[in-house]
Amino acid sequence: MIIFSVLLLLLVVAILFFFVAFDVTFRFTLEKNSYKTNLKITWLGISRNIKPSSNKKNEQQEDEIKTERSVKHNPTIVNDLSSYSSIFFEIKNPIFRFVSDTLKAIHFRSFSLDMRYGFDDPAYTGILCGFLHAALGIVKRSCPQCNYQIVPCFNNEILEIDASGSFRIRLYRFIPGILRFMSRKVVIRNLWISLRNKY
């Protein structure tokens, strides 16, 4: 009887977890040497504020610079990035569909984004620009208060982000998109190839 009660309680909690809405309010700012994050999650009247540390120590920055330098001269990592980029272009259509399904499953109440970015390769900068505008177009159709400004920089490497907003999610709404993405043959094939080459 006790086991049955415990299982019933776990089933009720699982149903609530997947079907009861989560309300999320966030603010994220990323500058050259620091970032700030403010996240508030509300579920069943219970709220939790998450404020991770926003300061980076100089020693960590120096370690990151050294790591970036080693990455640029490491042929193994370069080959890995090249193989991942080829996989991305093979499954780009399922990825775009998955992103679209995910954004449609989120009910945005407000969203604001101010972003300046640039990569060492201008081609990647242009590709990301098109992808961001397509994704934000989906958000704008369902969000009454959606404002964004994206400034691609093709001449230098930069990343500055100021984003804020609020949205509501129900986890069960993500399941069809995940199943649709994982059931595509091209995704399964490339995932298997990636895992086989790595392990």
N, C-alpha and C positions, 0 to 999 in steps of 0.2 A: 504493500500500500504506500509506503514511504517512497519507494523507487518510482512508482507511478506518479505520485504527487510532484516529485522533483522533475521528472520528464515533462509533465504537463506545464509546470512553471517555466522550464526552459523553452518549451514550445511557444508559450505566450510571450515571453521576452523576445524570442526570435521574430515572431510576427510583428510585435511592436517595433522592433529595431528596423525591420525592412519596410513597414507600411506607414509608420508615423513620421511626420516631416521633421527634418532638421533645418533650423533657421540659422544662417551664417552671415555675419557681418565682418568685413575685413578692410584693412588698410595696409598697403605695402609700398615702401619707398626704397629704391635702390639707387645709390649714387656711386661715385668712383671708388671710395674707400670704406663705405659703410652701408648698412641697410637697416630698415626699421619695419617691424611687423606687428600688427595688432589684429587679433582674431578672436571673435566671440561666437560661440556655438550654443544654441538653445535647443533642447529636446525635452518634451513633456514638462515644460516649465522650469527645467533645470538649465542654468546658464554656466558656461565656463569660459573665462578669458585666458587666452594664450598669448604671452608676450615673450618670445625668445630673445636672447641677447642680441644686441644690435651693433656692438663694438667689436672690431677686429684688432688684435694685438699686432704690433709691428713684427714680432717674431713669426707670427702666422703668415703675415703678408710676405715676408722674405722667403718662408718655406714654399708658399704658393708660387712665387716668382721662379724659384729654383725648380719647382716641379714643372712649371710651364716650359722652362727652357729644356729640361730633360725630355719632356714630351715631344717637343719639336724635333729633337735629334734622335728619337727612338724609332727605328724603322718598323718595329713590331707593332707599335701603337698606330703608326701611320697606316700600315696595311690593314689593321683592324678597322680603323675609321673608313678606309676605302671600301672594305667589304660591307660594312654596315650601310654606307651610303648607297651601294648597289642594291642591297636588300630593300632599302627604303623606296627606291625608284620602282622596284618590282611590285611592291605591295602598297604603293601610294594611294591607289583608288580605294582599297579597303580601309586604309588609315584615315583618309578624308571622310569616308562614310562613317567610320567609328567616331571621329571627332564631331561630325554633324549630329549623330544620334546622341552623343553625350551632352552636347550643348542644348539640344532640344529637350533632354530629360531634366534640365535645370531651369527652374522658374526664377529668372532674374527680376528683382524689383528695382534695382538701380545699379549702374555700372559706369565707372569713369576710368579712363586710361590715357596717360600722357607718356609716350615712349620715344626715346631716341636711341638708335642702335646702329651698329656697323660691324662687319666681319672683315678679316684680312682678304677674303675672296669676295669681290663685289657680286658675283653670281649668287652666292648663298644669301647675301643681303637682299637681293631682288626676289629670290624664291620665298624667303620668309615674309617679305612685305606682302606678296600676293596671298600667301597662306593666312596671314593675320587679318587682312581685309575680308577674306572670305569667311573666316570664323566669326569675326565681329559683326559681319552682316547678318549672320544667323542670330546672334545675341540681340541685335538691334530690332529685329522683327518681333521679338517677344518681350522686349524690355521697354517700359514706358519712358524711362529716364536713362538713356545710353548716350554717353559722349566720349569720344576718343580722338586722339591725335597721334599719328604714327609718323615719325620723321626718320627715314632711312639715311644713313651716312655712308656713302660709297667710297669716301677718301680716307677714312681712318676707323680704327677699332674703338667702339664706345658702346656702353650699355647704361642707360639711365631710365628708370621706370618709376612712375607715380600712379598707383592704381588703388581704387577703393570701390566698394559696392556692397550690396546685400542680395542674398538669393535664398531660395528654399529648395531642398532636395528630398526625394523619397527614394531610398536605395533600390527598391524593386524596379523602378523605371530604367535603371541602367542595365538590367539583366538581358533584355532583348538585343541591345546593341553589342554587348559583350559576346553573346552566343552567336550573333550574326558574323562578327569579326573573326572569332575563333573557329568557325565552321568553314571558312573559305579555304579552298584547297591550296591556293597560292600562299596563304599565311602559314598554314600547317607545314607545307613543304619548306618554306624558307626558315621557319622556326626550327624544324628538324635539322636542316643543313647547318644553321648557326650553332646549335647545340652540339652537333657531331664534330664540327671543326674546333669548337672550344674545348670539349672534353674528350 
